[in-house]
């Protein structure tokens, strides 16, 4: 058995161009890793959103709600950036780096008091 191990090491050493370094994100994909993040709703609106394609439960949409997510499929969040019920404008973010995020009023869009954004807060 050690002869096979030695042969494998020799092949690896002689063919280093076949191997590449993996960064942390790549390593998580290979190992089946996951990301954990928290979403807070700091607006006055119910915000229904999707995490990795799945619609969240209504209790997580409520103003003042907070939820912790474990994402196994990429950590993609999709949400409506407009607080009005009859107007939809979807936005996507990759939250695969984990952390704490908050839905807040977007004050950088003058003239639209219904604009919502997702901010990383820690």
N, C-alpha and C positions, 0 to 999 in steps of 0.2 A: 504494500500500500504506500509506503514512503517513496517508492520508485515513481509511482503515479504522481504524487504530490511534487516531487522534484521535477518531473517532466512538465507539469502545469506551471510551476514557477519559472522554468526555463522558457517556456512558450510566452508567458506574460512578460518576462524581462526582455526577450528578443523582439516582441511585438508591442512595444509600449504605445505605438500610435493607435492601437485598437482600443485603448482605454482612455477615458476622459474623466476629468474631475467633475463631481456633482456638487452643485451648491445646495444649500439647505432646502430650497423649494423642490428641486429635482429629487433630492433624497426622500422627501416626504411622499412624492408621487410614486417613487419606486417602492417604498416601504408600506404604502397604503396609509400614509399619515392623515391627520385631520387638523382642523383649526378650530379654536374656540374664540368666540367674540361675544360681546354684549351690545345690545341695541336698546337705547332709551328713547322714549317719545316725549320730548320736551315742548311739544306744540299743543295747540288747542284742538287739533284735528285727529280724527280716527285715521290712521295710516295703515292700510292693508299693504303688505309687502310679501315678496317671495324670497325664500332662501333656497338656493340650488334648485329652483323650479317648483318648489312646494309653497303654496299659499299658507301664510301663518294663521294661527288661530285668532279669532276676533278679540280675545282678551289681550293679545299683544299689540293690537292696533290702537288701543285706547290712550288718550292723553295721560301722561304720568306713568305709563307702564314701562316695565323693564324686563328684558328677557336675555337669557344666556343661551347661545347656540353652539352646537358642536357640528361642524360642517365636514362631511366626509367626501363631498363631491365638488370641491373647488372653493366654496365660500363666496358664491356670487349672490348678491342681493339686488333685487329689482323693486323699485317703488315709484309711486306716483308723486311727482314733485309739485303738484297743485292741490291745495286743500279743499277746493270745491268738488262736490260730488258729481257734477255734470261735465267736468272737464278733466281729461286724462292726459298726462304728459309723463311718460315712463323714462326712468334713468336706471342704469346698471353700474354697480361697482364690484370690484373683486376685493373681498375682505380676507383673503387668504393669509394675510400677515397677522391676523388676530387683533385684539385690542378692544377698546371701549368706544362706541360710536353713539351719537345722539342726533335724532331728527330735531331740527331747529328751524325757526323762521329764517329765510334767506333775506337778509337786509341789503344785500348787494344788488338787488333788482328793483330799482325805484319804480313806482307805479303799479307794482303787483304785490299786494299785501297777502296773497294766498300762496306765494312761492315758498317751497320747503326744500331744505338741503340736508344731507347727511354729513356730519362732521366727525372726524376722529378726535376724541377728547383725551385719550391716554392709550 
